[in-house]
Amino acid sequence: MTMAKAAAAKKSKGVSKKDAYKVEGDKVVRTKPACPKCGPGVFMAVHKDRTSCGNCGYTEFNKKE
C-alpha cells in the first residue's frame, strides 16, 4: 500500500455536524456545551464522567451522587 492510499484510508476525527446541532422548529440548538475558556465556537466532548475541551484541555468532572 502506498503512502497516499494509507492517508486516504484514515478516517477524519472530529465533531460530526449531525451530533453538534439539532433543529427545533425554525431554530438551531446546540447539543454539546461550549468551552468557557475558548468561547462559543469550540465544543466540549461529553464523556460519561466528564466534559473536556479538545482545544485547550479544560475539563469539568461530573459530580458523583
DSSP file (Angstrom, degrees, kcal/mol; ACC not computed):
  #  RESIDUE AA STRUCTURE BP1 BP2  ACC     N-H-->O    O-->H-N    N-H-->O    O-->H-N    TCO  KAPPA ALPHA  PHI   PSI    X-CA   Y-CA   Z-CA
    1    1 A M              0   0    0      0, 0.0     2,-0.1     0, 0.0     0, 0.0   0.000 360.0 360.0 360.0 131.5    0.0    0.0    0.0
    2    2 A T     >  -     0   0    0      1,-0.1     4,-2.0     4,-0.0     5,-0.2  -0.322 360.0-107.9 -80.2 167.4    1.4    3.4   -0.9
    3    3 A M  H  > S+     0   0    0      1,-0.2     4,-2.3     2,-0.2     5,-0.2   0.865 118.4  54.4 -63.3 -37.2    1.6    6.3    1.4
    4    4 A A  H  > S+     0   0    0      1,-0.2     4,-1.9     2,-0.2    -1,-0.2   0.903 109.5  46.6 -66.0 -40.5   -1.2    8.2   -0.5
    5    5 A K  H  > S+     0   0    0      2,-0.2     4,-1.6     1,-0.2    -1,-0.2   0.882 111.7  51.5 -69.0 -37.3   -3.6    5.2   -0.2
    6    6 A A  H  X S+     0   0    0     -4,-2.0     4,-0.8     1,-0.2    -2,-0.2   0.898 111.0  47.7 -65.6 -40.4   -2.8    4.8    3.5
    7    7 A A  H  < S+     0   0    0     -4,-2.3     3,-0.4     1,-0.2    -1,-0.2   0.871 112.2  49.5 -68.5 -36.3   -3.5    8.5    4.2
    8    8 A A  H  < S+     0   0    0     -4,-1.9    -1,-0.2     1,-0.2    -2,-0.2   0.780 104.9  59.3 -72.5 -26.2   -6.8    8.3    2.2
    9    9 A A  H  < S+     0   0    0     -4,-1.6    -1,-0.2    -5,-0.1    -2,-0.2   0.723  84.7  96.4 -76.1 -21.4   -7.9    5.2    4.2
   10   10 A K  S  < S-     0   0    0     -4,-0.8     2,-0.2    -3,-0.4    -3,-0.0  -0.443  75.4-126.9 -70.7 140.8   -7.7    7.0    7.5
   11   11 A K        -     0   0    0     -2,-0.1     2,-0.3     1,-0.1    -1,-0.1  -0.585  24.3-107.3 -86.1 151.5  -11.0    8.4    8.8
   12   12 A S        -     0   0    0     -2,-0.2     2,-0.3     2,-0.0    -1,-0.1  -0.612  30.1-146.5 -77.1 132.5  -11.3   12.0    9.8
   13   13 A K        +     0   0    0     -2,-0.3     2,-0.3     2,-0.0    -1,-0.0  -0.758  48.7  81.7 -95.9 147.9  -11.6   12.6   13.6
   14   14 A G  S    S-     0   0    0     -2,-0.3     2,-0.4     2,-0.0    -2,-0.0  -0.866  80.4 -38.5 147.9-179.0  -13.7   15.4   14.9
   15   15 A V        -     0   0    0     -2,-0.3     2,-0.3     1,-0.0    -2,-0.0  -0.593  52.4-132.6 -78.6 127.8  -17.2   16.5   15.7
   16   16 A S    >>  -     0   0    0     -2,-0.4     4,-1.4     1,-0.1     3,-0.8  -0.639  10.0-137.3 -76.0 134.8  -19.9   15.3   13.4
   17   17 A K  H 3> S+     0   0    0     -2,-0.3     4,-1.0     1,-0.3    -1,-0.1   0.758 104.1  62.3 -66.2 -22.3  -22.2   18.2   12.4
   18   18 A K  H 34 S+     0   0    0      1,-0.2    -1,-0.3     2,-0.2    -3,-0.0   0.844 108.8  41.0 -68.5 -33.0  -25.1   15.9   12.8
   19   19 A D  H <4 S+     0   0    0     -3,-0.8    -2,-0.2     1,-0.1    -1,-0.2   0.716 109.2  58.2 -87.2 -22.9  -24.3   15.4   16.5
   20   20 A A  H  < S+     0   0    0     -4,-1.4    11,-2.2    11,-0.1    12,-0.7   0.751 108.6  36.0 -84.0 -24.8  -23.4   19.0   17.3
   21   21 A Y  E  <  -A   30   0A   0     -4,-1.0     2,-0.4     9,-0.2     9,-0.2  -0.915  57.9-164.9-131.1 154.8  -26.6   20.7   16.4
   22   22 A K  E     -A   29   0A   0      7,-2.6     7,-3.4    -2,-0.3     2,-0.6  -0.998  18.7-134.7-137.5 138.8  -30.4   19.9   16.5
   23   23 A V  E     -A   28   0A   0     -2,-0.4     2,-0.5     5,-0.2     5,-0.2  -0.840  20.5-178.2 -97.9 122.6  -33.2   21.7   14.6
   24   24 A E  E >   -A   27   0A   0      3,-2.6     3,-2.0    -2,-0.6     2,-0.5  -0.936  64.9 -52.0-120.8 105.8  -36.3   22.5   16.7
   25   25 A G  T 3  S-     0   0    0     -2,-0.5    -2,-0.0     1,-0.3     0, 0.0  -0.549 122.0 -22.5  67.9-116.3  -38.9   24.2   14.6
   26   26 A D  T 3  S+     0   0    0     -2,-0.5     2,-0.3    -3,-0.1    -1,-0.3   0.177 122.7  89.0-110.8  15.8  -37.1   27.1   12.8
   27   27 A K  E <   -A   24   0A   0     -3,-2.0    -3,-2.6     2,-0.0     2,-0.5  -0.865  67.6-137.5-115.0 148.8  -34.3   27.3   15.4
   28   28 A V  E     -A   23   0A   0     -2,-0.3     2,-0.4    -5,-0.2    -5,-0.2  -0.916  23.4-166.1-103.0 126.5  -30.9   25.6   15.5
   29   29 A V  E     -A   22   0A   0     -7,-3.4    -7,-2.6    -2,-0.5     2,-0.3  -0.927  18.7-125.8-117.6 135.8  -30.0   24.4   19.0
   30   30 A R  E     -A   21   0A   0     -2,-0.4    -9,-0.2    -9,-0.2   -10,-0.1  -0.608  15.6-166.7 -77.6 137.7  -26.5   23.3   20.1
   31   31 A T        +     0   0    0    -11,-2.2   -10,-0.1    -2,-0.3    -1,-0.1   0.647  69.8  58.2 -98.9 -17.7  -26.5   19.8   21.7
   32   32 A K  S    S-     0   0    0    -12,-0.7    13,-0.1     1,-0.0     2,-0.1  -0.853  89.8-106.5-112.9 149.0  -23.0   20.0   23.2
   33   33 A P        -     0   0    0      0, 0.0    11,-2.5     0, 0.0     2,-0.2  -0.355  30.7-122.6 -72.5 153.3  -21.7   22.6   25.7
   34   34 A A  E     -B   43   0B   0      9,-0.2     9,-0.2    -4,-0.1     7,-0.1  -0.644  30.7-101.2 -91.4 152.1  -19.3   25.3   24.7
   35   35 A C  E  >  -B   39   0B   0      7,-2.3     4,-2.0     4,-0.6     7,-0.2  -0.576  21.7-148.4 -73.7 129.6  -15.9   25.7   26.3
   36   36 A P  T  4 S+     0   0    0      0, 0.0    -1,-0.1     0, 0.0    -2,-0.0   0.768  97.0  43.9 -70.6 -24.1  -15.9   28.6   28.9
   37   37 A K  T  4 S+     0   0    0      2,-0.1    -2,-0.0     1,-0.1    -3,-0.0   0.877 120.0  37.5 -86.0 -41.0  -12.2   29.4   28.2
   38   38 A C  T  4 S-     0   0    0      1,-0.2     3,-0.2     4,-0.1    -1,-0.1   0.786 109.1-123.6 -84.5 -28.8  -12.2   29.2   24.4
   39   39 A G  E ><  -B   35   0B   0     -4,-2.0     3,-1.5     3,-0.1    -4,-0.6  -0.545  41.4 -46.4 112.3-178.8  -15.6   30.7   23.7
   40   40 A P  E 3  S+     0   0B   0      0, 0.0    -1,-0.1     0, 0.0    -2,-0.0   0.574 121.9  67.4 -71.2  -8.9  -18.8   29.8   22.0
   41   41 A G  E 3  S+     0   0B   0     -3,-0.2     2,-0.5    -6,-0.1    -2,-0.1   0.538  89.8  71.4 -87.0  -6.2  -17.1   28.5   18.8
   42   42 A V  E <  S-     0   0B   0     -3,-1.5    -7,-2.3    -7,-0.2     2,-0.2  -0.949  71.2-149.2-118.0 122.2  -15.5   25.5   20.5
   43   43 A F  E     -B   34   0B   0     -2,-0.5    11,-0.6    -9,-0.2     2,-0.4  -0.520  11.4-131.1 -85.1 154.3  -17.5   22.5   21.6
   44   44 A M  E     -C   53   0C   0    -11,-2.5     2,-0.3    -2,-0.2     9,-0.3  -0.839  22.3-116.5-102.9 144.2  -16.6   20.3   24.6
   45   45 A A  E     -C   52   0C   0      7,-3.5     7,-2.1    -2,-0.4     2,-0.7  -0.608  25.3-138.5 -78.2 137.3  -16.5   16.5   24.3
   46   46 A V  E     +C   51   0C   0     -2,-0.3     5,-0.2     5,-0.2     2,-0.2  -0.883  27.0 173.9-103.7 116.5  -19.1   14.8   26.5
   47   47 A H        -     0   0    0      3,-3.0     0, 0.0    -2,-0.7     0, 0.0  -0.592  46.3-101.5-109.2 174.8  -17.9   11.7   28.3
   48   48 A K  S    S+     0   0    0     -2,-0.2     3,-0.1     1,-0.2    -1,-0.0   0.790 119.8  23.4 -71.8 -25.2  -19.7    9.6   30.9
   49   49 A D  S    S+     0   0    0      1,-0.2    13,-2.3    12,-0.0     2,-0.3   0.417 129.6  10.7-118.7  -0.1  -17.7   11.1   33.8
   50   50 A R  E     - D   0  61C   0     11,-0.3    -3,-3.0     2,-0.0     2,-0.4  -0.987  56.9-127.9-164.2 165.6  -16.6   14.5   32.5
   51   51 A T  E     -CD  46  60C   0      9,-2.6     9,-2.9    -2,-0.3     2,-0.3  -0.992  33.9-177.3-121.4 137.6  -16.8   17.1   29.7
   52   52 A S  E     -CD  45  59C   0     -7,-2.1    -7,-3.5    -2,-0.4     2,-0.5  -0.978  25.9-126.5-140.4 149.8  -13.5   18.2   28.2
   53   53 A C  E  >  -C   44   0C   0      5,-2.7     4,-1.0    -2,-0.3    -9,-0.2  -0.805   9.2-158.8 -94.0 129.6  -12.3   20.7   25.6
   54   54 A G  T  4 S+     0   0    0    -11,-0.6    -1,-0.1    -2,-0.5   -10,-0.1   0.657  89.3  54.3 -79.4 -16.1  -10.1   19.3   22.8
   55   55 A N  T  4 S+     0   0    0    -12,-0.2    -1,-0.1     3,-0.1   -11,-0.0   0.940 128.6   7.2 -83.9 -52.5   -8.6   22.7   22.1
   56   56 A C  T  4 S-     0   0    0      2,-0.1    -2,-0.1     0, 0.0    -1,-0.1   0.591  94.8-117.1-110.7 -13.6   -7.3   23.9   25.4
   57   57 A G     <  +     0   0    0     -4,-1.0    -3,-0.1     1,-0.3     2,-0.1   0.507  53.1 160.1  90.8   4.2   -7.7   20.8   27.7
   58   58 A Y        -     0   0    0     -6,-0.1    -5,-2.7     1,-0.0     2,-0.4  -0.395  19.8-167.1 -61.4 134.6  -10.2   22.4   30.1
   59   59 A T  E     -D   52   0C   0     -7,-0.2     2,-0.5    -2,-0.1    -7,-0.2  -0.988  18.6-167.0-132.9 136.0  -12.1   19.6   32.0
   60   60 A E  E     -D   51   0C   0     -9,-2.9    -9,-2.6    -2,-0.4     2,-0.3  -0.991  18.5-146.2-118.3 125.4  -15.2   19.6   34.1
   61   61 A F  E     -D   50   0C   0     -2,-0.5   -11,-0.3   -11,-0.2     2,-0.2  -0.704  17.4-118.5 -92.4 143.0  -15.9   16.5   36.1
   62   62 A N        -     0   0    0    -13,-2.3     2,-0.2    -2,-0.3    -1,-0.0  -0.521  33.2-109.5 -75.6 144.9  -19.5   15.3   36.8
   63   63 A K        -     0   0    0     -2,-0.2     2,-0.4     1,-0.1    -1,-0.1  -0.543  26.6-127.5 -75.8 138.8  -20.5   15.1   40.4
   64   64 A K              0   0    0     -2,-0.2    -1,-0.1     1,-0.1   -15,-0.0  -0.738 360.0 360.0 -86.1 132.6  -20.9   11.6   41.9
   65   65 A E              0   0    0     -2,-0.4    -1,-0.1     0, 0.0    -2,-0.0   0.417 360.0 360.0-104.7 360.0  -24.3   11.2   43.6
